[in-house]
Amino acid sequence: MANSMRTSRRGLISLVALAVVLLAACSGSEENSTGGSGATWTQIQPSELNTRLETEDVFLVNVHVPYEGHIPGTDAFIPYDRIAGRIGALPSDASKLVIYCRSGTTSAIAAQALVTVGVTGFYELAGGYNAWIAAGLPFETKRASG
């Protein structure tokens, strides 16, 4: 009987430990990291990006393909799977860089590609332009000609 209580107690401890790990992983932290090496990029919410666009120098990059629209003020359109090869087109101060796509899926891939080539400290729009639109913020579906 004592042996089965120890087994139950170990199982409960394991379950609690797993719950703590899962809660920590989903704690709402907006910082992403790889391999425990520290912050590599930060997700930014639509309202915060909107404020930054109005008050700061932001370099906004749409990485979504195919083109379906963009946030006004977008500086570049670079496909998510080509961004690592285009770092020369990005600002030297990565803290000014914000990447986005439609839902956040391909911008996360682009973010990881940037980290792989050594670019860190930039931002990714949480939820992509779907979240931007859901927040009632302006969105354009045609690129300016020129």
TIPA-112414 format. One line per 5 residues: for each residue x negated, y, z negated of N, C-alpha, C. Coordinates in steps of 0.2 Angstrom, whole numbers. Layout:
<pts>
X,Y,Z,X,Y,Z,X,Y,Z ~ ...
</pts>
This chain:
<pts>
-4,-6,0,0,0,0,-4,6,0 ~ -10,6,-4,-14,12,-4,-17,13,3 ~ -19,8,6,-22,8,13,-17,11,18 ~ -11,10,17,-6,13,22,-5,20,20 ~ -5,22,14,-5,29,12,-11,33,15
-17,30,15,-22,33,17,-22,34,25 ~ -19,29,28,-18,30,35,-13,35,37 ~ -8,35,33,-2,40,34,-5,47,33 ~ -9,48,28,-12,54,26,-17,57,32 ~ -21,52,34,-26,54,40,-22,56,46
-16,52,47,-12,54,53,-9,61,52 ~ -7,62,46,-4,69,45,-10,74,46 ~ -15,73,43,-21,78,43,-23,79,51 ~ -23,74,55,-25,74,62,-19,78,65 ~ -13,77,64,-8,81,67,-8,88,65
-9,90,59,-10,97,57,-16,100,60 ~ -21,97,61,-27,99,64,-26,101,71 ~ -22,96,75,-20,97,82,-16,103,82 ~ -11,104,78,-6,110,78,-10,116,77 ~ -15,116,73,-19,122,72,-23,124,78
-26,119,81,-29,120,88,-25,123,93 ~ -19,120,94,-14,122,99,-12,129,97 ~ -10,131,91,-8,138,89,-13,143,91 ~ -20,141,89,-25,146,91,-26,147,98 ~ -25,141,102,-25,142,109,-20,146,112
-14,147,109,-8,150,111,-7,156,107 ~ -12,159,104,-11,164,99,-9,171,102 ~ -9,172,108,-8,178,111,-14,182,113 ~ -20,179,112,-26,183,113,-26,184,121 ~ -28,190,123,-28,192,130,-35,191,133
-40,189,128,-46,188,131,-47,181,133 ~ -50,180,139,-52,174,142,-59,172,141 ~ -61,166,140,-68,165,139,-70,158,142 ~ -76,157,144,-78,150,147,-83,147,142 ~ -82,141,141,-88,137,137,-90,141,131
-86,144,128,-87,147,121,-93,153,122 ~ -94,155,128,-99,160,129,-97,167,128 ~ -91,168,125,-88,175,124,-84,177,129 ~ -82,184,128,-77,187,133,-80,187,140 ~ -76,185,145,-78,186,152,-73,191,156
-67,191,154,-62,196,157,-56,196,152 ~ -53,201,153,-47,202,149,-41,203,153 ~ -35,200,151,-29,201,154,-26,208,151 ~ -23,211,156,-20,218,154,-12,217,156 ~ -8,220,152,-1,220,153,1,226,158
7,225,161,9,230,166,9,237,163 ~ 12,238,158,13,244,155,6,248,153 ~ 1,244,151,-5,246,149,-9,248,156 ~ -8,244,161,-11,245,168,-8,252,170 ~ -2,253,170,1,259,172,-1,265,169
-2,264,162,-5,270,159,-12,271,161 ~ -16,266,162,-23,267,164,-24,270,171 ~ -19,268,175,-19,271,182,-18,278,182 ~ -14,280,177,-12,287,177,-17,292,173 ~ -21,288,169,-26,292,165,-34,291,166
-35,285,170,-42,283,170,-44,281,177 ~ -50,281,179,-53,279,185,-53,271,185 ~ -48,268,189,-47,261,189,-48,259,197 ~ -52,253,198,-52,251,204,-48,244,205 ~ -42,245,208,-37,240,208,-38,235,215
-38,229,214,-39,224,219,-34,219,219 ~ -30,219,225,-25,214,226,-29,208,229 ~ -28,202,226,-32,196,228,-27,191,231 ~ -20,193,231,-15,188,234,-15,187,241 ~ -15,181,244,-14,180,251,-8,175,252
-4,176,257,-5,181,262,-2,188,258 ~ -3,193,262,-1,200,259,7,200,259 ~ 9,202,253,17,202,252,19,209,249 ~ 14,213,247,15,219,245,9,221,240 ~ 10,227,237,5,229,233,7,235,228
3,236,223,4,241,218,1,247,221 ~ 5,253,220,3,259,223,-4,261,220 ~ -9,263,224,-15,265,221,-20,259,222 ~ -18,253,225,-23,248,226,-29,250,230 ~ -35,249,228,-41,251,232,-43,246,237
-42,240,236,-45,235,240,-40,228,240 ~ -40,225,246,-37,219,247,-42,214,249 ~ -44,209,244,-49,204,245,-46,198,243 ~ -45,193,248,-43,186,246,-46,183,240 ~ -42,180,236,-45,177,229,-51,172,231
-50,169,236,-56,164,238,-62,167,241 ~ -62,173,242,-68,177,245,-71,182,241 ~ -68,183,235,-70,189,231,-77,188,228 ~ -79,182,227,-86,181,224,-91,183,229 ~ -89,182,236,-94,185,241,-94,192,243
-89,195,239,-88,203,241,-89,207,235 ~ -94,205,230,-95,209,224,-98,216,226 ~ -101,216,232,-104,223,234,-98,228,235 ~ -92,225,236,-86,230,237,-83,232,231 ~ -85,229,225,-82,231,219,-86,236,215
-83,239,210,-87,244,207,-93,241,202 ~ -98,245,202,-104,242,198,-102,242,190 ~ -97,246,188,-95,246,181,-89,242,181 ~ -89,235,179,-84,230,180,-78,232,175 ~ -79,237,170,-74,239,166,-68,243,169
-70,245,175,-65,249,179,-61,244,184 ~ -63,238,185,-60,233,189,-54,230,186 ~ -49,230,190,-43,226,188,-41,222,195 ~ -40,216,194,-38,211,199,-31,209,198 ~ -27,208,203,-20,205,202,-18,201,209
-13,197,208,-10,193,213,-2,193,212 ~ 1,189,215,8,189,214,10,187,207 ~ 8,181,204,10,178,198,5,178,192 ~ -2,178,194,-7,177,190,-11,171,191 ~ -8,167,195,-12,160,197,-18,162,201
-18,165,206,-24,166,210,-28,171,208 ~ -26,176,204,-30,181,201,-35,177,195 ~ -32,172,192,-36,168,187,-41,165,191 ~ -40,162,197,-45,158,200,-50,163,203 ~ -48,169,205,-53,174,207,-57,177,201
-54,177,195,-58,180,189,-63,175,188 ~ -61,168,188,-66,163,186,-72,163,191 ~ -70,165,198,-75,165,203,-80,171,202 ~ -77,176,199,-82,182,198,-86,181,192 ~ -84,177,187,-88,176,181,-93,171,183
-92,166,188,-97,162,190,-103,165,193 ~ -101,171,197,-107,175,200,-109,180,196 ~ -107,180,189,-110,185,184,-107,191,183 ~ -101,192,186,-97,198,185,-92,197,179 ~ -93,201,173,-89,200,167,-87,207,165
-82,207,160,-79,213,157,-74,217,162 ~ -71,213,166,-66,216,170,-59,214,168 ~ -54,216,171,-47,215,169,-43,211,174 ~ -38,207,172,-34,204,177,-26,205,174 ~ -22,207,179,-15,209,177,-11,203,175
-9,202,169,-5,197,166,1,196,170 ~ 3,190,173,9,189,176,9,192,183 ~ 4,195,185,3,198,192,8,203,194 ~ 9,204,200,14,209,202,21,207,201 ~ 23,201,200,29,199,198,31,202,191
26,202,186,27,205,180,28,213,180 ~ 24,216,185,24,223,186,31,225,189 ~ 33,221,193,40,223,196,45,222,191 ~ 45,217,187,50,215,181,50,221,176 ~ 44,224,175,43,230,171,46,236,174
49,236,180,52,242,183,47,247,186 ~ 41,244,187,36,249,190,36,249,197 ~ 33,254,200,33,255,208,29,249,211 ~ 32,247,217,29,242,221,30,244,228 ~ 25,243,233,26,244,240,25,238,244
29,237,249,28,231,253,25,232,260 ~ 23,238,261,19,240,268,13,243,266 ~ 7,241,269,1,245,268,1,251,272 ~ -2,256,270,-3,262,273,-7,261,279 ~ -5,264,285,-8,263,291,-15,268,291
-20,266,295,-25,270,295,-32,267,296
</pts>
